């Protein structure tokens, strides 16, 4: 895994870009957590309780925003979160949804895989790494648009591949 890859050169063409922002229900949980902090401080004073709630929400919002990873594919490089690699080292790419995605995040997960996962995003894409200097076998990344990311990287979706291998069966 290549950490802290520099930004793409100006002549590199961006083919795909996605920020893995929190879902609306994550923001609702942040509001609920900050609202619960009011209950702790209301006995001291309503104003203090409201102030603490606003501060708690601000802290949660900053942490969620700062920790939002980005997927960036150019014609030369791939960046997933903090990791980046030249496209020449990208091997097979497969997208997963539903139970297949859960299987990739759980029982099928390799201990040396690089993961950029977000619990609020179900689909994942598995990107094989073909760099002999890198012990990382593959990257597993959450994405809201696995079909598009797989298309840009020249891969396939798992269900489409299963259907092609076994014509006449439904996946």
N, CA and C atoms as an extended XYZ file, in Angstrom:
513
Properties=species:S:1:pos:R:3:atomname:S:1:resname:S:1:resid:I:1 pbc="F F F"
N         0.850       -1.167        0.000 N   UNK     1
C         0.000        0.000        0.000 CA  UNK     1
C         0.891        1.224        0.000 C   UNK     1
N         0.581        2.142       -0.826 N   UNK     2
C         1.365        3.363       -0.947 CA  UNK     2
C         0.616        4.486       -0.244 C   UNK     2
N         1.134        4.923        0.894 N   UNK     3
C         0.488        5.976        1.677 CA  UNK     3
C         0.821        7.348        1.117 C   UNK     3
N        -0.076        8.262        1.287 N   UNK     4
C         0.125        9.681        0.976 CA  UNK     4
C         0.619        9.917       -0.446 C   UNK     4
N        -0.062        9.356       -1.398 N   UNK     5
C         0.275        9.598       -2.792 CA  UNK     5
C        -0.005       11.061       -3.111 C   UNK     5
N         0.905       11.744       -3.778 N   UNK     6
C         0.673       13.145       -4.103 CA  UNK     6
C        -0.561       13.316       -4.987 C   UNK     6
N        -1.092       14.515       -4.986 N   UNK     7
C        -2.258       14.825       -5.814 CA  UNK     7
C        -1.930       14.544       -7.269 C   UNK     7
N        -2.942       14.163       -8.055 N   UNK     8
C        -2.670       13.845       -9.457 CA  UNK     8
C        -2.106       15.047      -10.204 C   UNK     8
N        -1.240       14.741      -11.164 N   UNK     9
C        -0.646       15.804      -11.972 CA  UNK     9
C        -1.756       16.545      -12.713 C   UNK     9
N        -1.557       17.829      -13.004 N   UNK    10
C        -2.596       18.613      -13.661 CA  UNK    10
C        -3.088       17.994      -14.961 C   UNK    10
N        -2.219       17.276      -15.677 N   UNK    11
C        -2.637       16.690      -16.940 CA  UNK    11
C        -3.389       15.370      -16.761 C   UNK    11
N        -3.418       14.817      -15.537 N   UNK    12
C        -4.159       13.585      -15.288 CA  UNK    12
C        -5.652       13.876      -15.335 C   UNK    12
N        -6.364       13.058      -16.076 N   UNK    13
C        -7.800       13.246      -16.258 CA  UNK    13
C        -8.550       12.462      -15.187 C   UNK    13
N        -9.457       13.128      -14.461 N   UNK    14
C       -10.262       12.474      -13.430 CA  UNK    14
C       -11.381       11.692      -14.108 C   UNK    14
N       -11.413       10.377      -13.832 N   UNK    15
C       -12.415        9.505      -14.426 CA  UNK    15
C       -13.565        9.215      -13.462 C   UNK    15
N       -13.275        9.275      -12.166 N   UNK    16
C       -14.293        8.986      -11.155 CA  UNK    16
C       -13.866        9.643       -9.852 C   UNK    16
N       -14.832       10.210       -9.149 N   UNK    17
C       -14.555       10.803       -7.844 CA  UNK    17
C       -15.791       10.639       -6.971 C   UNK    17
N       -15.566       10.220       -5.723 N   UNK    18
C       -16.659       10.040       -4.780 CA  UNK    18
C       -16.159       10.310       -3.367 C   UNK    18
N       -16.935       11.057       -2.615 N   UNK    19
C       -16.655       11.242       -1.189 CA  UNK    19
C       -17.622       10.358       -0.428 C   UNK    19
N       -17.107        9.604        0.518 N   UNK    20
C       -17.925        8.679        1.290 CA  UNK    20
C       -18.539        9.388        2.496 C   UNK    20
N       -19.380       10.371        2.191 N   UNK    21
C       -20.010       11.189        3.234 CA  UNK    21
C       -20.991       10.368        4.063 C   UNK    21
N       -21.194       10.790        5.319 N   UNK    22
C       -22.166       10.093        6.168 CA  UNK    22
C       -23.580       10.198        5.607 C   UNK    22
N       -24.346        9.135        5.803 N   UNK    23
C       -25.747        9.096        5.386 CA  UNK    23
C       -26.590        9.978        6.307 C   UNK    23
N       -27.792       10.356        5.856 N   UNK    24
C       -28.669       11.173        6.709 CA  UNK    24
C       -28.947       10.555        8.076 C   UNK    24
N       -29.071        9.220        8.135 N   UNK    25
C       -29.355        8.611        9.436 CA  UNK    25
C       -28.178        8.737       10.400 C   UNK    25
N       -26.961        8.871        9.905 N   UNK    26
C       -25.804        9.103       10.780 CA  UNK    26
C       -25.914       10.496       11.396 C   UNK    26
N       -26.357       11.472       10.587 N   UNK    27
C       -26.538       12.829       11.111 CA  UNK    27
C       -27.662       12.855       12.146 C   UNK    27
N       -28.703       12.042       11.939 N   UNK    28
C       -29.783       11.973       12.932 CA  UNK    28
C       -29.271       11.396       14.244 C   UNK    28
N       -28.410       10.409       14.176 N   UNK    29
C       -27.810        9.839       15.385 CA  UNK    29
C       -26.955       10.897       16.081 C   UNK    29
N       -26.220       11.689       15.312 N   UNK    30
C       -25.399       12.764       15.898 CA  UNK    30
C       -26.287       13.766       16.629 C   UNK    30
N       -27.428       14.107       16.045 N   UNK    31
C       -28.367       15.027       16.695 CA  UNK    31
C       -28.916       14.401       17.973 C   UNK    31
N       -29.251       13.114       17.927 N   UNK    32
C       -29.783       12.443       19.123 CA  UNK    32
C       -28.742       12.385       20.241 C   UNK    32
N       -27.514       12.066       19.900 N   UNK    33
C       -26.457       12.008       20.915 CA  UNK    33
C       -26.255       13.373       21.548 C   UNK    33
N       -26.195       14.402       20.727 N   UNK    34
C       -26.004       15.743       21.295 CA  UNK    34
C       -27.220       16.163       22.110 C   UNK    34
N       -28.412       15.749       21.691 N   UNK    35
C       -29.613       16.074       22.461 CA  UNK    35
C       -29.618       15.377       23.819 C   UNK    35
N       -29.107       14.163       23.856 N   UNK    36
C       -29.037       13.443       25.126 CA  UNK    36
C       -28.090       14.127       26.113 C   UNK    36
N       -27.104       14.820       25.602 N   UNK    37
C       -26.189       15.523       26.509 CA  UNK    37
C       -26.899       16.636       27.261 C   UNK    37
N       -28.009       17.121       26.729 N   UNK    38
C       -28.807       18.134       27.448 CA  UNK    38
C       -29.294       17.553       28.762 C   UNK    38
N       -29.750       16.303       28.732 N   UNK    39
C       -30.278       15.677       29.945 CA  UNK    39
C       -29.249       15.630       31.074 C   UNK    39
N       -28.004       15.477       30.719 N   UNK    40
C       -26.945       15.400       31.727 CA  UNK    40
C       -26.728       16.759       32.399 C   UNK    40
N       -26.846       17.831       31.615 N   UNK    41
C       -26.497       19.150       32.146 CA  UNK    41
C       -27.689       20.036       32.504 C   UNK    41
N       -28.913       19.618       32.199 N   UNK    42
C       -30.084       20.421       32.558 CA  UNK    42
C       -30.195       20.652       34.069 C   UNK    42
N       -29.855       19.681       34.916 N   UNK    43
C       -29.923       19.966       36.358 CA  UNK    43
C       -29.034       21.148       36.786 C   UNK    43
N       -27.981       21.387       36.054 N   UNK    44
C       -27.106       22.523       36.362 CA  UNK    44
C       -27.722       23.800       35.820 C   UNK    44
N       -28.266       23.714       34.597 N   UNK    45
C       -28.893       24.877       33.980 CA  UNK    45
C       -29.274       24.565       32.542 C   UNK    45
N       -30.421       25.077       32.116 N   UNK    46
C       -30.905       24.834       30.768 CA  UNK    46
C       -29.932       25.404       29.740 C   UNK    46
N       -29.426       26.614       30.007 N   UNK    47
C       -28.488       27.235       29.058 CA  UNK    47
C       -27.219       26.396       28.909 C   UNK    47
N       -26.735       25.869       30.012 N   UNK    48
C       -25.525       25.040       29.969 CA  UNK    48
C       -25.816       23.763       29.184 C   UNK    48
N       -26.968       23.144       29.415 N   UNK    49
C       -27.358       21.943       28.684 CA  UNK    49
C       -27.424       22.179       27.187 C   UNK    49
N       -28.040       23.305       26.772 N   UNK    50
C       -28.137       23.634       25.349 CA  UNK    50
C       -26.762       23.918       24.750 C   UNK    50
N       -25.937       24.623       25.497 N   UNK    51
C       -24.577       24.931       25.025 CA  UNK    51
C       -23.768       23.657       24.827 C   UNK    51
N       -23.850       22.751       25.797 N   UNK    52
C       -23.120       21.487       25.687 CA  UNK    52
C       -23.630       20.685       24.487 C   UNK    52
N       -24.939       20.686       24.264 N   UNK    53
C       -25.505       19.956       23.120 CA  UNK    53
C       -24.968       20.502       21.802 C   UNK    53
N       -24.903       21.820       21.690 N   UNK    54
C       -24.379       22.430       20.462 CA  UNK    54
C       -22.903       22.089       20.279 C   UNK    54
N       -22.134       22.146       21.363 N   UNK    55
C       -20.703       21.836       21.290 CA  UNK    55
C       -20.492       20.361       20.925 C   UNK    55
N       -21.265       19.464       21.547 N   UNK    56
C       -21.143       18.037       21.245 CA  UNK    56
C       -21.478       17.780       19.772 C   UNK    56
N       -22.560       18.386       19.267 N   UNK    57
C       -22.904       18.207       17.862 CA  UNK    57
C       -21.804       18.753       16.954 C   UNK    57
N       -21.257       19.910       17.302 N   UNK    58
C       -20.182       20.496       16.487 CA  UNK    58
C       -18.965       19.567       16.435 C   UNK    58
N       -18.618       18.979       17.565 N   UNK    59
C       -17.474       18.060       17.605 CA  UNK    59
C       -17.741       16.833       16.741 C   UNK    59
N       -18.939       16.253       16.877 N   UNK    60
C       -19.294       15.080       16.068 CA  UNK    60
C       -19.281       15.434       14.582 C   UNK    60
N       -19.855       16.589       14.240 N   UNK    61
C       -19.910       17.009       12.830 CA  UNK    61
C       -18.511       17.204       12.256 C   UNK    61
N       -17.629       17.815       13.034 N   UNK    62
C       -16.248       18.021       12.575 CA  UNK    62
C       -15.550       16.683       12.375 C   UNK    62
N       -15.713       15.765       13.330 N   UNK    63
C       -15.073       14.451       13.205 CA  UNK    63
C       -15.601       13.681       11.997 C   UNK    63
N       -16.916       13.717       11.780 N   UNK    64
C       -17.482       13.022       10.622 CA  UNK    64
C       -17.002       13.639        9.307 C   UNK    64
N       -16.910       14.949        9.268 N   UNK    65
C       -16.495       15.633        8.041 CA  UNK    65
C       -15.011       15.420        7.752 C   UNK    65
N       -14.183       15.548        8.774 N   UNK    66
C       -12.736       15.398        8.587 CA  UNK    66
C       -12.364       13.960        8.227 C   UNK    66
N       -13.112       12.997        8.745 N   UNK    67
C       -12.771       11.596        8.493 CA  UNK    67
C       -13.425       11.038        7.226 C   UNK    67
N       -14.070       11.893        6.435 N   UNK    68
C       -14.712       11.440        5.202 CA  UNK    68
C       -13.658       11.145        4.138 C   UNK    68
N       -13.508        9.864        3.759 N   UNK    69
C       -12.521        9.528        2.733 CA  UNK    69
C       -13.054        9.810        1.325 C   UNK    69
N       -12.126        9.812        0.383 N   UNK    70
C       -12.463       10.082       -1.011 CA  UNK    70
C       -11.894        8.961       -1.877 C   UNK    70
N       -12.652        8.620       -2.898 N   UNK    71
C       -12.166        7.692       -3.929 CA  UNK    71
C       -11.941        8.537       -5.174 C   UNK    71
N       -10.728        8.468       -5.712 N   UNK    72
C       -10.384        9.249       -6.892 CA  UNK    72
C        -9.672        8.349       -7.889 C   UNK    72
N       -10.223        8.280       -9.091 N   UNK    73
C        -9.613        7.490      -10.171 CA  UNK    73
C        -9.257        8.454      -11.290 C   UNK    73
N        -7.989        8.461      -11.653 N   UNK    74
C        -7.558        9.222      -12.828 CA  UNK    74
C        -7.073        8.211      -13.867 C   UNK    74
N        -6.657        8.708      -15.011 N   UNK    75
C        -6.148        7.780      -16.020 CA  UNK    75
C        -4.809        7.169      -15.608 C   UNK    75
N        -4.175        7.694      -14.546 N   UNK    76
C        -2.870        7.184      -14.110 CA  UNK    76
C        -2.855        6.594      -12.710 C   UNK    76
N        -3.730        7.094      -11.810 N   UNK    77
C        -3.663        6.682      -10.410 CA  UNK    77
C        -5.034        6.316       -9.856 C   UNK    77
N        -4.995        5.608       -8.725 N   UNK    78
C        -6.186        5.290       -7.955 CA  UNK    78
C        -5.899        5.687       -6.521 C   UNK    78
N        -6.796        6.451       -5.927 N   UNK    79
C        -6.661        6.834       -4.530 CA  UNK    79
C        -7.943        6.440       -3.818 C   UNK    79
N        -7.785        5.691       -2.719 N   UNK    80
C        -8.908        5.276       -1.887 CA  UNK    80
C        -8.542        5.651       -0.457 C   UNK    80
N        -9.212        6.673        0.069 N   UNK    81
C        -8.858        7.153        1.403 CA  UNK    81
C        -7.437        7.686        1.401 C   UNK    81
N        -6.618        7.210        2.333 N   UNK    82
C        -5.225        7.669        2.435 CA  UNK    82
C        -4.270        6.935        1.511 C   UNK    82
N        -4.733        5.843        0.908 N   UNK    83
C        -3.864        5.017        0.068 CA  UNK    83
C        -4.006        5.389       -1.396 C   UNK    83
N        -2.899        5.325       -2.095 N   UNK    84
C        -2.897        5.608       -3.523 CA  UNK    84
C        -1.938        4.677       -4.234 C   UNK    84
N        -2.221        4.390       -5.496 N   UNK    85
C        -1.378        3.484       -6.273 CA  UNK    85
C        -1.510        3.835       -7.749 C   UNK    85
N        -0.480        3.525       -8.506 N   UNK    86
C        -0.536        3.733       -9.945 CA  UNK    86
C        -1.483        2.692      -10.547 C   UNK    86
N        -2.218        3.081      -11.561 N   UNK    87
C        -3.209        2.179      -12.180 CA  UNK    87
C        -2.565        0.926      -12.770 C   UNK    87
N        -1.289        0.998      -13.143 N   UNK    88
C        -0.627       -0.173      -13.721 CA  UNK    88
C        -0.542       -1.331      -12.727 C   UNK    88
N        -0.700       -1.037      -11.416 N   UNK    89
C        -0.646       -2.074      -10.379 CA  UNK    89
C        -2.025       -2.563       -9.959 C   UNK    89
N        -3.057       -2.082      -10.625 N   UNK    90
C        -4.424       -2.504      -10.305 CA  UNK    90
C        -4.758       -3.736      -11.138 C   UNK    90
N        -5.167       -4.801      -10.442 N   UNK    91
C        -5.543       -6.043      -11.122 CA  UNK    91
C        -7.048       -6.128      -11.293 C   UNK    91
N        -7.587       -7.304      -11.025 N   UNK    92
C        -9.028       -7.550      -11.177 CA  UNK    92
C        -9.824       -6.693      -10.193 C   UNK    92
N       -10.934       -6.184      -10.663 N   UNK    93
C       -11.812       -5.350       -9.848 CA  UNK    93
C       -13.208       -5.959       -9.883 C   UNK    93
N       -13.792       -6.154       -8.694 N   UNK    94
C       -15.117       -6.748       -8.606 CA  UNK    94
C       -15.975       -5.955       -7.625 C   UNK    94
N       -17.198       -5.663       -8.028 N   UNK    95
C       -18.137       -4.953       -7.172 CA  UNK    95
C       -19.119       -5.916       -6.534 C   UNK    95
N       -19.538       -5.596       -5.316 N   UNK    96
C       -20.452       -6.463       -4.566 CA  UNK    96
C       -21.562       -5.636       -3.937 C   UNK    96
N       -22.751       -6.211       -3.889 N   UNK    97
C       -23.897       -5.612       -3.213 CA  UNK    97
C       -24.537       -6.658       -2.301 C   UNK    97
N       -25.329       -6.196       -1.342 N   UNK    98
C       -26.125       -7.083       -0.494 CA  UNK    98
C       -25.305       -8.086        0.292 C   UNK    98
N       -25.770       -9.346        0.264 N   UNK    99
C       -25.108      -10.405        1.029 CA  UNK    99
C       -23.682      -10.645        0.550 C   UNK    99
N       -23.451      -10.468       -0.749 N   UNK   100
C       -22.095      -10.637       -1.282 CA  UNK   100
C       -21.148       -9.609       -0.665 C   UNK   100
N       -21.631       -8.379       -0.499 N   UNK   101
C       -20.816       -7.327        0.114 CA  UNK   101
C       -20.545       -7.656        1.585 C   UNK   101
N       -21.554       -8.136        2.282 N   UNK   102
C       -21.372       -8.531        3.693 CA  UNK   102
C       -20.346       -9.652        3.805 C   UNK   102
N       -20.403      -10.600        2.884 N   UNK   103
C       -19.440      -11.707        2.886 CA  UNK   103
C       -18.017      -11.186        2.672 C   UNK   103
N       -17.850      -10.223        1.763 N   UNK   104
C       -16.522       -9.651        1.504 CA  UNK   104
C       -15.992       -8.893        2.716 C   UNK   104
N       -16.876       -8.220        3.458 N   UNK   105
C       -16.467       -7.473        4.650 CA  UNK   105
C       -16.245       -8.378        5.845 C   UNK   105
N       -16.726       -9.619        5.777 N   UNK   106
C       -16.642      -10.523        6.922 CA  UNK   106
C       -15.814      -11.753        6.645 C   UNK   106
N       -16.478      -12.904        6.408 N   UNK   107
C       -15.756      -14.174        6.285 CA  UNK   107
C       -14.701      -14.221        5.181 C   UNK   107
N       -14.915      -13.509        4.085 N   UNK   108
C       -13.967      -13.570        2.964 CA  UNK   108
C       -12.805      -12.583        3.114 C   UNK   108
N       -12.816      -11.772        4.139 N   UNK   109
C       -11.810      -10.715        4.292 CA  UNK   109
C       -10.423      -11.287        4.591 C   UNK   109
N        -9.437      -10.839        3.857 N   UNK   110
C        -8.034      -11.232        4.063 CA  UNK   110
C        -7.425      -10.317        5.119 C   UNK   110
N        -6.633      -10.863        5.994 N   UNK   111
C        -6.042      -10.092        7.091 CA  UNK   111
C        -5.107       -8.974        6.657 C   UNK   111
N        -4.531       -9.066        5.466 N   UNK   112
C        -3.604       -8.039        4.989 CA  UNK   112
C        -4.256       -7.044        4.036 C   UNK   112
N        -5.554       -7.186        3.802 N   UNK   113
C        -6.244       -6.290        2.871 CA  UNK   113
C        -6.313       -4.877        3.441 C   UNK   113
N        -6.223       -3.891        2.554 N   UNK   114
C        -6.432       -2.497        2.938 CA  UNK   114
C        -7.933       -2.249        2.864 C   UNK   114
N        -8.486       -1.688        3.927 N   UNK   115
C        -9.924       -1.452        3.973 CA  UNK   115
C       -10.230        0.030        4.137 C   UNK   115
N       -11.143        0.497        3.338 N   UNK   116
C       -11.695        1.843        3.480 CA  UNK   116
C       -13.212        1.654        3.494 C   UNK   116
N       -13.714        1.237        4.641 N   UNK   117
C       -15.112        0.865        4.777 CA  UNK   117
C       -15.869        1.874        5.635 C   UNK   117
N       -17.113        2.090        5.276 N   UNK   118
C       -18.017        2.933        6.045 CA  UNK   118
C       -19.275        2.121        6.299 C   UNK   118
N       -19.656        1.965        7.550 N   UNK   119
C       -20.799        1.145        7.940 CA  UNK   119
C       -22.115        1.597        7.346 C   UNK   119
N       -22.204        2.842        6.968 N   UNK   120
C       -23.450        3.369        6.415 CA  UNK   120
C       -23.532        3.225        4.892 C   UNK   120
N       -22.521        2.600        4.286 N   UNK   121
C       -22.531        2.362        2.839 CA  UNK   121
C       -22.371        0.860        2.630 C   UNK   121
N       -23.412        0.208        2.091 N   UNK   122
C       -23.405       -1.249        1.968 CA  UNK   122
C       -22.524       -1.784        0.838 C   UNK   122
N       -22.639       -1.289       -0.400 N   UNK   123
C       -21.849       -1.898       -1.483 CA  UNK   123
C       -20.337       -1.706       -1.284 C   UNK   123
N       -19.567       -2.670       -1.770 N   UNK   124
C       -18.107       -2.583       -1.716 CA  UNK   124
C       -17.520       -2.980       -3.066 C   UNK   124
N       -16.305       -2.527       -3.292 N   UNK   125
C       -15.543       -2.914       -4.476 CA  UNK   125
C       -14.215       -3.473       -3.997 C   UNK   125
N       -13.866       -4.632       -4.546 N   UNK   126
C       -12.598       -5.291       -4.220 CA  UNK   126
C       -11.637       -5.052       -5.377 C   UNK   126
N       -10.478       -4.456       -5.061 N   UNK   127
C        -9.495       -4.079       -6.077 CA  UNK   127
C        -8.211       -4.860       -5.820 C   UNK   127
N        -7.911       -5.803       -6.696 N   UNK   128
C        -6.706       -6.621       -6.590 CA  UNK   128
C        -5.477       -5.738       -6.812 C   UNK   128
N        -4.437       -5.916       -5.996 N   UNK   129
C        -3.191       -5.161       -6.135 CA  UNK   129
C        -2.127       -6.094       -6.708 C   UNK   129
N        -1.534       -5.679       -7.821 N   UNK   130
C        -0.554       -6.501       -8.540 CA  UNK   130
C         0.875       -5.965       -8.426 C   UNK   130
N         1.176       -5.240       -7.356 N   UNK   131
C         2.512       -4.696       -7.132 CA  UNK   131
C         3.308       -5.695       -6.295 C   UNK   131
N         4.371       -6.245       -6.847 N   UNK   132
C         5.175       -7.257       -6.148 CA  UNK   132
C         5.810       -6.721       -4.865 C   UNK   132
N         6.019       -5.420       -4.792 N   UNK   133
C         6.641       -4.817       -3.605 CA  UNK   133
C         5.640       -4.615       -2.476 C   UNK   133
N         4.378       -4.822       -2.747 N   UNK   134
C         3.317       -4.547       -1.786 CA  UNK   134
C         2.698       -5.858       -1.308 C   UNK   134
N         2.707       -6.084        0.004 N   UNK   135
C         2.137       -7.319        0.561 CA  UNK   135
C         0.611       -7.287        0.598 C   UNK   135
N         0.025       -6.130        0.359 N   UNK   136
C        -1.425       -6.002        0.395 CA  UNK   136
C        -2.031       -6.741       -0.796 C   UNK   136
N        -2.853       -7.769       -0.547 N   UNK   137
C        -3.403       -8.530       -1.675 CA  UNK   137
C        -4.475       -7.765       -2.449 C   UNK   137
N        -5.269       -6.974       -1.738 N   UNK   138
C        -6.329       -6.207       -2.385 CA  UNK   138
C        -6.812       -5.094       -1.475 C   UNK   138
N        -7.522       -4.164       -2.077 N   UNK   139
C        -8.190       -3.104       -1.335 CA  UNK   139
C        -9.678       -3.408       -1.361 C   UNK   139
N       -10.350       -3.149       -0.248 N   UNK   140
C       -11.798       -3.292       -0.169 CA  UNK   140
C       -12.349       -1.939        0.251 C   UNK   140
N       -13.165       -1.352       -0.615 N   UNK   141
C       -13.651        0.004       -0.375 CA  UNK   141
C       -15.169        0.083       -0.483 C   UNK   141
N       -15.769        0.790        0.459 N   UNK   142
C       -17.193        1.102        0.357 CA  UNK   142
C       -17.390        2.094       -0.775 C   UNK   142
N       -18.520        1.985       -1.457 N   UNK   143
C       -18.866        2.940       -2.502 CA  UNK   143
C       -20.375        2.920       -2.709 C   UNK   143
N       -20.930        4.068       -2.954 N   UNK   144
C       -22.367        4.136       -3.237 CA  UNK   144
C       -22.657        3.793       -4.697 C   UNK   144
N       -21.633        3.819       -5.542 N   UNK   145
C       -21.794        3.585       -6.985 CA  UNK   145
C       -20.851        2.479       -7.465 C   UNK   145
N       -21.030        1.248       -6.984 N   UNK   146
C       -20.067        0.206       -7.367 CA  UNK   146
C       -20.048       -0.076       -8.868 C   UNK   146
N       -21.198       -0.003       -9.524 N   UNK   147
C       -21.233       -0.270      -10.964 CA  UNK   147
C       -20.369        0.736      -11.727 C   UNK   147
N       -20.468        1.985      -11.370 N   UNK   148
C       -19.698        3.031      -12.054 CA  UNK   148
C       -18.201        2.889      -11.768 C   UNK   148
N       -17.835        2.666      -10.491 N   UNK   149
C       -16.427        2.517      -10.131 CA  UNK   149
C       -15.825        1.290      -10.815 C   UNK   149
N       -16.549        0.191      -10.813 N   UNK   150
C       -16.080       -1.029      -11.472 CA  UNK   150
C       -15.907       -0.788      -12.969 C   UNK   150
N       -16.842       -0.078      -13.574 N   UNK   151
C       -16.757        0.228      -15.013 CA  UNK   151
C       -15.503        1.044      -15.329 C   UNK   151
N       -15.229        2.058      -14.529 N   UNK   152
C       -14.066        2.912      -14.757 CA  UNK   152
C       -12.761        2.132      -14.605 C   UNK   152
N       -12.751        1.169      -13.672 N   UNK   153
C       -11.536        0.382      -13.433 CA  UNK   153
C       -11.470       -0.882      -14.293 C   UNK   153
N       -12.469       -1.097      -15.152 N   UNK   154
C       -12.447       -2.235      -16.065 CA  UNK   154
C       -12.757       -3.570      -15.414 C   UNK   154
N       -13.591       -3.564      -14.386 N   UNK   155
C       -13.935       -4.805      -13.698 CA  UNK   155
C       -15.356       -5.244      -13.978 C   UNK   155
N       -15.875       -6.100      -13.089 N   UNK   156
C       -17.236       -6.610      -13.224 CA  UNK   156
C       -17.931       -6.611      -11.868 C   UNK   156
N       -19.254       -6.604      -11.894 N   UNK   157
C       -20.038       -6.785      -10.681 CA  UNK   157
C       -20.142       -8.286      -10.414 C   UNK   157
N       -20.143       -8.688       -9.164 N   UNK   158
C       -20.138      -10.110       -8.791 CA  UNK   158
C       -21.325      -10.853       -9.375 C   UNK   158
N       -22.509      -10.310       -9.276 N   UNK   159
C       -23.708      -11.009       -9.767 CA  UNK   159
C       -23.668      -11.158      -11.283 C   UNK   159
N       -23.188      -10.145      -11.982 N   UNK   160
C       -23.076      -10.237      -13.446 CA  UNK   160
C       -22.084      -11.335      -13.816 C   UNK   160
N       -20.989      -11.430      -13.084 N   UNK   161
C       -19.988      -12.466      -13.364 CA  UNK   161
C       -20.577      -13.842      -13.085 C   UNK   161
N       -21.354      -14.006      -11.985 N   UNK   162
C       -21.968      -15.295      -11.667 CA  UNK   162
C       -22.951      -15.713      -12.750 C   UNK   162
N       -23.743      -14.784      -13.263 N   UNK   163
C       -24.720      -15.081      -14.292 CA  UNK   163
C       -24.021      -15.524      -15.581 C   UNK   163
N       -22.887      -14.879      -15.913 N   UNK   164
C       -22.161      -15.245      -17.124 CA  UNK   164
C       -21.559      -16.635      -17.003 C   UNK   164
N       -21.075      -16.991      -15.800 N   UNK   165
C       -20.456      -18.296      -15.603 CA  UNK   165
C       -21.493      -19.427      -15.623 C   UNK   165
N       -22.697      -19.122      -15.150 N   UNK   166
C       -23.753      -20.120      -15.057 CA  UNK   166
C       -25.001      -19.631      -15.761 C   UNK   166
N       -25.016      -19.621      -17.094 N   UNK   167
C       -26.185      -19.142      -17.819 CA  UNK   167
C       -27.431      -19.945      -17.414 C   UNK   167
N       -28.554      -19.223      -17.350 N   UNK   168
C       -29.807      -19.869      -17.031 CA  UNK   168
C       -30.094      -19.939      -15.557 C   UNK   168
N       -29.139      -19.548      -14.704 N   UNK   169
C       -29.396      -19.546      -13.253 CA  UNK   169
C       -29.544      -18.105      -12.810 C   UNK   169
N       -30.321      -17.921      -11.792 N   UNK   170
C       -30.471      -16.552      -11.259 CA  UNK   170
C       -29.614      -16.428      -10.022 C   UNK   170
N       -28.978      -15.280       -9.905 N   UNK   171
C       -28.066      -15.058       -8.780 CA  UNK   171
C       -28.790      -14.398       -7.653 C   UNK   171
